[in-house]
Amino acid sequence: MPQLPGTDLTVSDLCLGGNVFGWTADAPTSFAVLDRFLDAVSPQPAFIDTAEMYGNGASEQILGDWMATRGVRDRVVVATKASPGTKEHPLAAGEIQAAAERSLRLLQTDRIDLYYAHYDDATTPLEETLTAFDALVQAGKARHVAASNYSAARLTEARETAQRLGIGGYAALQTHYNLMERSAFEGGLRDVVQAQGMGTLPYFGLAKGFLTGKYRAGEQIDSPRAKGAAAYVGERGDRVLTALGDVAREHGAPVPAVALRWLADQPTVVAPIASGRTVEQLADLLPMRDLVLTAEQHERLDAASAP
């Protein structure tokens, strides 16, 4: 079972994205997806990612209702985030405290396993932000804290600040990374994560749905994510989908599972984050857990997706 470096958190090798709960998946559908995910990853703890801004709290509410109804809180590793929304200073101490209390209430739990700064906040000193997060850890309301959408420079500054203050800093980074989005992470951010002994939890693991293979030139797909996925349609996208399709056929596996397996195998990656708005969509993700790609298959996917 994967363990987040520098923490006591053991997680499932796929992190279920909760951004669809209360958005494209209503409560009953979300419950069905969560039930299936928990069953599939057992005995690993089900690693589930949400944020206060997803559905303006609806995602946390649905996840909290599900955990309470099923009585499974101790079988779940809950990650959520202090999000900016319309806040003037999102990572000021008071805002972090208030956001955490709201999330705890909606999630119907007494602790958040992994609590993120959703986006960097240049208007608030890092000393204030990190001290506020550490206070939550000391109070037992968060087990560990992490950063999301931080640059290499700010991640380095945050680690140096925490060390200077003598407090616990960010244990992990959640960042945009997948077969279609490699440059930013591999171009320096990964080196910082590796040097600091952190773990990476990539979001948009399927490139906003593009790496499911449904989105190609001339194809009209009725999906809330169609516009985002369309950005990847083109020569490079075709190369990647062709390579994914070939490897998927060689394994008898769904294309999305191959894309997620490639991501999970990258240095520093602990668990890729992906969401399914139905049980059927989730079924295409779960086989990534048992896939073993050969070195030659990795090389093909690397070459096809080279920035």
Secondary structure, DSSP 8 states (H G I E B T S, - for coil): --B-TTSS-B--SSEEE-TTBTTTB-HHHHHHHHHHHHHHHTTS-EEEE--TTGGGGHHHHHHHHHHHHHT-GGGEEEEEEE--TT-SSTTSHHHHHHHHHHHHHHHT-S-EEEEEESS--TTS-HHHHHHHHHHHHHTTSEEEEEEES--HHHHHHHHHHHHHHTS----EEEEE-BTTB-HHIIIIIHHHHHHTT-EEEEESTTGGGGGGT---TT----STTHHHHHTT-SHHHHHHHHHHHHHHHHHT--HHHHHHHHHHTSTTB---EE--SSHHHHHHHGGGGT----HHHHHHHHHHH--
